[in-house]
Every structure is written in C-alpha cells, then in structure tokens.
Amino acid sequence: MSLDESSSGRLAADVKTLSTPESVRRRIDRLIDRRDEKVRDSQALDKNFRKLNAFLDIADDVSLALEQLSEELFQQLLGMVQEKLTIALQEILDQPVAFRARPDFKRGAATVEFYIERDGNEEDILRGQGGSVTNILSVGLRMFALMTLEETEHRRFLVLDEQDCWLRPDLVPRLVKMVQEAGRALGFQVLMISHHESSLFERYADRIYRLSLNSEGSIQAQQVLTDSENSVEQPNVIRPKSSGRLFD
C-alpha cells in the first residue's frame, strides 16, 4: 500500500467516525478540553516565567546585600579575635603591644594580613620578641580555628607541642594560665608538651607527667605533684618495641 493510499484510508475512517452529529459533538468537546489544558499549561508557564524574571531583577541586589553582610560578620569576628589576642599578648608579655588584622575582600574571597602594633608602628609577627609573639598568637588562633569545627565530627582536643619554646621561663606560667582559662571556657581538652621545668606548670595544669629514659632504654612517665593533687603516683614505664627502637 502506498503512502497516499494509507492517508486516504485514515481520512475515510475519520469521515466515517464523524458521520453523525453526536460523534462530531464529542470530537469537538475533546478538542476543546485539549485546548483548555494547553491554555492552562501556557498560563502556568507564564506565571513561572514572571516569578523567575522578578527574582532575576533583584538577584544582583540580594547578592550585594549578602556580600556586605558576610563582610560585616567577618569584620566582627576579626574584631573579637584582635581584642582577645591583644589581651593575651599584653598579659603574658606585659608590654604595650596589640594584635592587628588587615582584611581584604576580592572576588568574593577574603584574605587577612596579621601584624602587631607597638606605639603606632607595625611589626612583623615572626620577628616580634624573638618568637614569643608567634608562640602566643599561634595558640590563640588554633583555639579560634577549633571553635569553628563541628563538634559532632571533631573532638575539642588540642595538642600544643612546645608552644612555649621562645618564651622566657618566667613567662611560661602566664601562657599556661591563658590556655587553662580558655580551654575551660570553650570546653577544650588541651595537652601541652614542653621542655621547660615542670614546676612552671604546677599552678594551672590539671595533671603533669615527666617523660624520661631509664637505663634500659624505656620511656618512663612520672606523674608530678600539682597544686590540686596530694600525692605523686608511681611511675609508669613504656617498654620499647621489639625492634629496639623507641619509635618505628
């Protein structure tokens, strides 16, 4: 059968179907229903397009407002960090120095330059006080960073490995006091490792252990008496591994 014959056959079938007024009316009703459905779909699309255009009209203003809000919140956070770390520097070093942060916002990203200020003059943090400024600020900044982590995924446990290495011995208790007070206020557990004398930690540490090697090459951990304890526990000995080395 050719294409023309097939089309002619369908046309003949349609004519036969519409051979009565009732069949014509039903067909017209179906066509009207389909037309109404298409009109409703078109109206719904038009409504959605108008909503989208209205959103696009204010999108730039919303983005600008959110960016300004983010900058304001960031400035407030930096202000708090500057205030707290300035107090820490002044209390520990007993000098008129201030911690400063200079933010810059470009292309939706923030960068911060840190420095210290003394008598209105800027000083490089890495060169300040022979490294003691770096010791203090690194402790404070780590605590602030730990505060931003999700507690359900990150335990509030901070290890400070020789963060007092550039401090004079008489300044170490002041750093320990700051760590103790901040740790308790923020709910942190802090482990401090130091080569300074244990007596410098006794006033503020909850517990102190002195590590040393005995004659057998094992690590001996001796708990040291603190102000909050009444007795010294017996030493614990950590045996070396079978390789004969302290650490593998």
N, C-alpha and C positions, 0 to 999 in steps of 0.2 A: 504493500500500500504506500502511495506517495504522500508527501507532507500535505499537499493540497487536499487530497482525499481524506486524510486524518482530520484536518481542520474543518473540513466540510461536515465530517461526521459528528464532531463535537458541537458544531453550530446547530446541526439538525436536532441533536439531543437537547440542547438548551431551548430551542424553539418549541420542541415537544413538551418540555417541562413547564414552560410558560404559556401553555396553550389555553389556560383558564384564568379568569380574573383573580381567583383566590390564590393561585400559585404566584401570579405577578405581585400581588399584595405582600405575600410572605417574603418574596425576594426583596422587595423594596424595603420592608421592615428590617431585614437582616442588614441590608446595605446602610440604612440609617443608623442602626446600632453600631456598626463598624465605624461609620463616620463620627458618631458621638464619642466613641472610645478614642479615636485618633485625636479628636479635638481636646479631650481631657488630658491625654498624654502630652500634647503640644503645650497646653496651659501649664501643666506641672513643670515641664522643661523650662518654660519661660520664667516661671516663678523661681526655680533654682538658679537660673542664669542671673536674674536680678539680685538674688541674695549674694551670689558669688561676686558680681560686679560691685555691690555695696561693700563687701569685705575687702576687695582689691583697692577700693577707693581710700580705705582707712589703714591698709596694711603698712604703708610707709610710716604713718603717724604712730601706729602701735609699735612697730619695730624700734623707732626712735625713742619712744617712751620707755620701752623695756631696756634698751641700751643705757639710757640715762639712769634708770632705777638700779641696774646692775652696777654701774659706776658708783652711784651713791652708796649702795650697800658695801661695795668693795672698799670705798674710802672710809666708811665707818669701821669696817673690820681692821683696816690698816691703822686707823687711829687708835683702836684698842690695843693692837699689838705694839705700837710705838709707846703708848703710855705704860703698859705693863713691863716691857723690856727696859725702858728708861729707868723705872723704879728699881728693877733688878740690878742694872749696872751701877746705879748710884749707891744702893745699899751694900753691894758686895765690894765695889772698888773704893767707895767713899770719895768720889770725885764728881765734879760738875759736868758730866757728860750726858748726852741724850742720844737715844736711838732714833734714826730718821729713815723714812721710806719714801722714795720718789716714784710714784706710779706714772705709767704712760699707756694710753689706750689707742691702738691702731688696728683697723680692720676687724673689730670685734674681739680682739685679744688684748690682754693686759700684761704688761711687764713691770717689774719693780726693781728699782736700784736701792740697795741698802747702804747706809753710811752712818757714822757717828758725828755728832756736833759738839764742839767744845769752844765755849766763849764766842759763838757765832761762826766758827770756822769748821769746814768739813774735814773729816779724817777718814782714811781708809780703814775699814774694819779689820782687814787682815794684818794691818801693821800696828793697830792700836794696842798699847800696853804690852807689847811683846807676845801677843797671842791670847792674853787673858780675856780680852773683849770677845774674841772669837769663841772661847770656851763658854762664856756665859750666854751669848746670843744663840749659839747652836743648840744649847739645852732648851732655851725658851722656844725657839722656832720649831724644834721637834715636838714639843708638847702641844703647840698650837696645831701642827700638822696632824698629830694623833687625834686631836679633838674632832677633826673633820671626817674621820673614818667611821663607817657604820659599825656600831658596837656589836651587832649580831654576827658580823663577819670578821671583825678584828678585835682581839682582846686588848684591853688597855694596859699593855705591858711594855715598859720602855727600858732598854738597856743602854746605859751610859758608860762607854769604855774609855777610861782615862780622860773624861771631860774636864778634869781639874789639872791637867798636866802643865799648863802655863801659869797657873795661879800660885802666888806665894803661899806657903803653908798657913800663915795666919789668916788668909782669906778663904781657905777651903771650907771651914765650918759655916761661913755665910752662904756659900753656894749650896751646901748640904741642907741648910735651913730652908732656902728657897725651894729646892727640889722637894723636900718633905712637905712643906705647906702647899705647894702647887699640886703635888701628887694626891694629897688627901682631899683637897678641894675639888679636883677633877675626877677623882676615883681611879687614879693610876696606880699600878704596882711598878715600882722602879728598882732596878738592880744597878748599883754603881760599882765600877771596877776602878781601883786606884792603886798607885804606888806610894801614896802618902801614908804617914803613920796612922794606925787605926784609932789612936786617941783623938784625932781631929774629927772623927765621925761619931764618937760615943754619945754626944748630947742629943743628936737628932735622928740617928739611924735606929730602926726597929730591931735590926739584927746585924751583926758583923761577923765575918769569917776571915781568918788569915790563912792564906794558902802558902805552903812551903814544901820543899822536897826533903824527905828524910834520907838516911844513909842508904836505904835500899832502892832509892830512885823512884819511890812512890810519892804521890801528891798527898800531903796531909792538910786537912781542913780543920782548923781550930777555931771554935766559936769564942769570940771575945766578949767580955762583960761590957754591957752598956748601962746607961743611967737607969733604964727601965727594967733591968734584969738583976737578979740577986746572986746568980752563980754562973760559973763557966762550965759548959757541957764538955764531956770527954771528946778528945779529938777523933775525927773520922778519917780513915785512910783510904785513898783511892789507889788501887793497885794498877800498875802499868799493864798494857795488853801483852799478849804472848810474844809479839814481835820485839819486845824490849824497849820500844819507843813509847814516850808519853802519849803522843797523838799520831794517828795514822791519817 
